[in-house]
């Protein structure tokens, strides 16, 4: 199951995504955590110190390896150099699976110990000095989108992505790659502004969206959020001494998280697991193709010197159970 956490800067989406990752790991489920926010705070939120977080391999820096592996023997892709962030899989492509070992995970994912469990963490990587003034944020997240396009995940398997702040996610098709999107909102007008943008943009794409109210201090805050977002408000999260200790770099064992907040995390998991029966692989694949063709026409064909529409395999539908390609 693919899950995104979105929200305005400072809403607490990274904190909430890290809590959800810890919760899933505590159940024994396999989890891949992805930091797709250029600010790169997910690693520290999962307990890494600054030095450890700085040593995480950047997905963007390993894009040639990722492309070469995912291309496999797909005859519609002339070379890995012609692959772009939206290139969809087809017959002969290699796919990624949450539980497996593969060259992409070997190169780009690192294990993070969380009490008695381990998750795999991947990061886009921060801007470097060479990027300043000449690169856009989405040049970094392209590797994440390409991996999600080739990820085959099933029930009780989780890929949790901490997305970029605000509505920047809509500058790519990545916002359609998830079974469930949790929008973290504070009980303020600014806090719900991103919700309105997300709701409007996602309306035509069947995006499952639920609001997590964060930094809630009382019933008035809950009433405000309910008034602003209606039934999309799934749960609320209030003050947490556990989170405060985590932010100081001294997280207690996760089992000591406040019971009320644990119940909120359980409700998030129930919402994700409940979305499994609504999965539509045909729509998922067609949306992938839709955004690939848009990107091909807008900039991809010119940049690669190839007709990227030819990469689309019209008979291919990504599904949960597929034969692995060597």
C-alpha positions as CSV (number, residue, x, y, z in Angstrom):
1,X,0.0,0.0,0.0
2,X,1.4,3.4,-1.0
3,X,0.7,6.3,1.4
4,X,1.6,10.0,1.0
5,X,1.8,12.6,3.8
6,X,1.3,16.2,2.5
7,X,0.6,19.6,4.1
8,X,1.9,23.1,4.3
9,X,5.4,23.8,5.7
10,X,5.4,23.5,9.4
11,X,2.1,21.5,9.6
12,X,3.9,18.5,11.1
13,X,3.6,16.2,8.2
14,X,7.1,14.8,8.6
15,X,6.5,14.2,12.3
16,X,3.2,12.5,11.5
17,X,4.7,10.4,8.7
18,X,7.5,9.3,11.0
19,X,5.0,8.3,13.7
20,X,3.0,6.3,11.2
21,X,6.1,4.6,10.0
22,X,7.0,3.6,13.5
23,X,3.5,2.4,14.1
24,X,3.5,0.2,11.0
25,X,6.9,-1.2,11.9
26,X,5.7,-2.0,15.4
27,X,3.1,-4.3,13.8
28,X,5.8,-6.3,12.1
29,X,4.7,-5.1,8.6
30,X,7.4,-4.5,6.0
31,X,7.9,-0.7,5.4
32,X,9.7,1.4,2.9
33,X,10.0,5.0,4.0
34,X,10.7,7.7,1.4
35,X,11.7,11.3,2.1
36,X,10.6,13.2,-1.0
37,X,10.8,16.6,0.7
38,X,13.8,18.6,-0.3
39,X,14.3,19.6,3.4
40,X,15.2,16.0,4.2
41,X,13.9,15.8,7.8
42,X,12.5,12.3,7.8
43,X,15.7,10.6,8.7
44,X,16.2,12.6,11.9
45,X,12.5,12.1,12.7
46,X,13.2,8.4,12.6
47,X,16.1,8.7,15.0
48,X,19.2,9.3,12.8
49,X,21.7,11.9,13.9
50,X,22.9,14.6,11.5
51,X,25.9,12.7,10.4
52,X,23.9,9.5,9.7
53,X,21.3,11.4,7.8
54,X,23.9,13.2,5.7
55,X,25.4,9.9,4.6
56,X,22.1,8.5,3.2
57,X,22.5,7.8,-0.5
58,X,20.5,10.3,-2.7
59,X,18.1,8.7,-5.2
60,X,18.7,11.5,-7.7
61,X,22.5,10.8,-7.7
62,X,21.8,7.2,-8.6
63,X,19.2,7.8,-11.4
64,X,21.3,6.1,-14.1
65,X,21.5,2.9,-12.1
66,X,17.7,3.1,-11.3
67,X,16.8,3.6,-15.0
68,X,19.1,0.9,-16.2
69,X,17.7,-1.7,-13.8
70,X,14.0,-0.8,-14.3
71,X,14.4,-0.8,-18.1
72,X,15.2,-4.5,-18.0
73,X,14.6,-6.0,-21.5
74,X,11.7,-3.7,-22.4
75,X,12.0,-3.4,-26.2
76,X,10.0,-0.1,-26.3
77,X,12.8,1.7,-24.4
78,X,15.7,2.2,-26.7
79,X,18.1,3.1,-23.9
80,X,18.1,4.1,-20.3
81,X,19.0,7.6,-21.4
82,X,15.6,8.0,-22.9
83,X,13.8,7.2,-19.7
84,X,12.2,10.1,-17.9
85,X,10.5,10.4,-14.5
86,X,7.1,9.3,-15.9
87,X,8.3,6.4,-18.1
88,X,5.8,3.6,-17.4
89,X,6.7,-0.1,-17.2
90,X,5.9,-2.5,-20.0
91,X,6.6,-6.0,-21.0
92,X,10.2,-6.8,-20.1
93,X,10.5,-4.0,-17.5
94,X,11.8,-4.9,-14.1
95,X,9.5,-4.1,-11.2
96,X,10.2,-3.3,-7.5
97,X,8.6,-5.2,-4.6
98,X,8.5,-4.0,-1.0
99,X,9.9,-7.3,0.5
100,X,12.6,-8.0,-2.0
101,X,16.3,-7.3,-2.3
102,X,17.3,-5.7,-5.6
103,X,20.0,-3.5,-7.0
104,X,17.9,-0.3,-6.6
105,X,17.3,-0.9,-2.9
106,X,20.8,-2.1,-2.3
107,X,22.1,1.2,-3.8
108,X,19.5,3.6,-2.5
109,X,17.9,2.3,0.7
110,X,19.4,2.0,4.1
111,X,18.0,0.1,7.2
112,X,16.8,2.2,10.1
113,X,16.4,0.4,13.5
114,X,13.2,1.4,15.3
115,X,13.0,-0.4,18.7
116,X,12.6,-4.0,17.7
117,X,11.8,-3.4,14.0
118,X,13.7,-2.2,10.9
119,X,12.4,-0.1,8.0
120,X,14.2,0.8,4.8
121,X,14.7,4.5,4.2
122,X,15.3,6.2,0.8
123,X,15.8,9.9,0.3
124,X,15.7,12.2,-2.7
125,X,18.8,14.0,-1.5
126,X,19.2,17.7,-0.7
127,X,20.2,20.5,-3.1
128,X,23.9,20.6,-3.7
129,X,26.0,23.6,-4.4
130,X,25.9,22.7,-8.1
131,X,22.1,22.7,-8.0
132,X,21.7,26.2,-6.5
133,X,20.2,28.6,-9.0
134,X,20.0,26.1,-11.9
135,X,18.0,23.1,-10.7
136,X,14.3,22.8,-9.8
137,X,12.9,20.7,-6.9
138,X,11.3,18.2,-9.3
139,X,14.6,17.3,-10.8
140,X,15.3,15.6,-7.4
141,X,11.9,13.8,-7.0
142,X,11.9,12.3,-10.5
143,X,13.7,9.2,-9.2
144,X,10.9,8.7,-6.6
145,X,8.2,8.9,-9.2
146,X,10.0,6.5,-11.5
147,X,10.3,4.0,-8.6
148,X,6.7,4.4,-7.6
149,X,5.7,3.7,-11.3
150,X,7.5,0.4,-11.1
151,X,6.5,-0.6,-7.5
152,X,4.2,-3.6,-7.1
153,X,2.9,-3.7,-3.5
154,X,0.3,-5.8,-1.8
155,X,-1.9,-5.9,1.3
156,X,0.1,-5.5,4.5
157,X,3.1,-4.0,2.6
158,X,3.6,-0.3,3.0
159,X,5.5,2.5,1.2
160,X,5.2,5.7,3.1
161,X,6.3,8.9,1.3
162,X,6.9,12.3,3.1
163,X,6.0,14.6,0.2
164,X,7.1,18.2,-0.5
165,X,5.3,21.0,1.4
166,X,2.3,22.8,-0.1
167,X,0.8,21.9,-3.4
168,X,4.1,21.5,-5.4
169,X,3.3,17.8,-5.7
170,X,0.9,18.7,-8.5
171,X,3.7,19.8,-10.7
172,X,4.1,16.0,-11.5
173,X,1.8,13.0,-11.7
174,X,3.2,11.6,-8.5
175,X,0.1,12.7,-6.5
176,X,-1.9,9.9,-8.3
177,X,0.5,7.2,-7.2
178,X,-1.0,6.6,-3.8
179,X,-3.7,4.4,-2.3
180,X,-4.2,7.0,0.4
181,X,-3.1,10.6,0.9
182,X,-3.1,12.1,4.4
183,X,-3.2,15.8,4.5
184,X,-1.8,17.2,7.7
185,X,-3.6,20.4,8.7
186,X,-3.3,22.7,11.7
187,X,-6.6,24.3,13.0
188,X,-6.0,27.6,11.2
189,X,-7.1,29.2,8.0
190,X,-3.5,28.8,6.6
191,X,-3.5,25.3,7.8
192,X,-6.5,24.3,5.7
193,X,-5.6,26.3,2.6
194,X,-3.5,23.5,1.2
195,X,-6.4,21.1,1.8
196,X,-8.6,23.2,-0.5
197,X,-5.9,23.2,-3.2
198,X,-5.4,19.5,-3.0
199,X,-9.1,18.7,-2.9
200,X,-9.6,20.8,-6.1
201,X,-6.6,19.4,-8.0
202,X,-7.3,15.8,-7.1
203,X,-11.0,15.8,-7.8
204,X,-10.7,14.4,-11.3
205,X,-8.2,11.7,-10.5
206,X,-9.9,9.6,-7.9
207,X,-7.3,10.5,-5.2
208,X,-8.3,9.1,-1.7
209,X,-7.8,12.1,0.6
210,X,-8.2,12.3,4.4
211,X,-7.3,15.1,6.7
212,X,-5.2,14.6,9.9
213,X,-5.7,17.5,12.3
214,X,-2.5,18.3,14.0
215,X,-1.6,20.5,17.0
216,X,-5.2,20.3,18.2
217,X,-5.6,21.7,21.7
218,X,-9.4,21.3,22.3
219,X,-12.9,20.9,21.0
220,X,-12.9,24.4,19.4
221,X,-10.0,23.3,17.2
222,X,-11.8,20.1,16.3
223,X,-15.0,22.0,15.5
224,X,-13.0,24.5,13.3
225,X,-11.4,21.7,11.3
226,X,-14.7,19.9,10.9
227,X,-16.3,23.1,9.7
228,X,-13.5,23.6,7.1
229,X,-13.0,20.1,5.8
230,X,-16.2,18.2,6.7
231,X,-16.1,14.5,6.6
232,X,-12.6,14.5,5.2
233,X,-11.4,15.0,8.8
234,X,-10.3,11.5,9.8
235,X,-8.4,11.9,13.1
236,X,-6.8,14.6,15.2
237,X,-3.5,14.6,17.1
238,X,-2.8,16.8,20.1
239,X,0.2,17.6,22.3
240,X,2.7,14.7,22.8
241,X,5.4,14.5,25.3
242,X,6.7,11.6,23.4
243,X,7.1,13.7,20.2
244,X,8.7,16.5,22.2
245,X,11.3,14.0,23.5
246,X,11.8,12.7,20.0
247,X,12.4,16.2,18.7
248,X,15.1,16.6,21.3
249,X,16.8,13.4,20.0
250,X,15.7,11.3,23.0
251,X,12.7,9.3,21.8
252,X,11.4,6.8,24.4
253,X,10.3,3.3,23.2
254,X,7.4,3.7,20.8
255,X,5.1,1.7,23.0
256,X,5.1,4.6,25.4
257,X,3.4,7.0,22.9
258,X,0.2,8.4,24.4
259,X,-2.7,6.1,24.1
260,X,-4.9,8.7,22.4
261,X,-2.2,9.3,19.7
262,X,-1.7,5.6,19.3
263,X,-5.4,5.2,18.5
264,X,-5.1,8.0,15.9
265,X,-2.3,6.0,14.2
266,X,-4.4,2.9,14.3
267,X,-7.2,4.8,12.6
268,X,-4.8,5.9,9.8
269,X,-3.8,2.3,9.3
270,X,-7.4,1.2,9.2
271,X,-8.1,3.8,6.5
272,X,-5.2,2.6,4.4
273,X,-6.0,-1.0,4.8
274,X,-9.7,-0.3,3.9
275,X,-8.6,1.3,0.6
276,X,-7.2,-2.0,-0.6
277,X,-10.5,-3.2,-1.9
278,X,-10.8,0.0,-4.0
279,X,-7.6,-0.6,-5.9
280,X,-8.0,-0.1,-9.6
281,X,-4.8,-1.1,-11.4
282,X,-6.3,-0.3,-14.8
283,X,-6.9,3.3,-13.8
284,X,-3.6,3.5,-12.0
285,X,-1.8,2.4,-15.2
286,X,-3.8,4.7,-17.4
287,X,-3.0,7.7,-15.2
288,X,0.6,6.8,-15.4
289,X,0.4,6.8,-19.2
290,X,-1.6,10.1,-19.2
291,X,1.1,12.0,-17.3
292,X,3.9,10.4,-19.3
293,X,2.4,11.5,-22.6
294,X,1.9,15.0,-21.2
295,X,5.5,15.2,-20.1
296,X,6.7,13.7,-23.3
297,X,5.0,16.4,-25.4
298,X,5.8,19.2,-23.0
299,X,9.6,18.7,-22.6
300,X,10.6,15.0,-22.7
301,X,10.7,14.4,-26.5
302,X,12.9,17.5,-27.0
303,X,15.2,16.7,-24.2
304,X,15.8,13.1,-25.0
305,X,15.6,13.4,-28.8
306,X,13.2,10.4,-28.8
307,X,9.4,9.9,-29.3
308,X,8.6,9.0,-25.8
309,X,5.0,8.1,-26.6
310,X,6.5,4.9,-28.2
311,X,7.5,3.8,-24.7
312,X,3.9,3.1,-23.8
313,X,2.9,-0.6,-24.0
314,X,-0.8,-0.5,-24.8
315,X,-1.4,-4.0,-23.6
316,X,0.4,-3.7,-20.3
317,X,-1.4,-3.2,-17.0
318,X,0.6,-3.1,-13.8
319,X,-0.9,-5.6,-11.3
320,X,-0.2,-6.9,-7.8
321,X,0.7,-10.4,-9.0
322,X,3.1,-10.3,-12.0
323,X,5.8,-12.6,-13.2
324,X,9.2,-11.3,-12.3
325,X,11.5,-10.3,-15.1
326,X,15.1,-11.4,-14.9
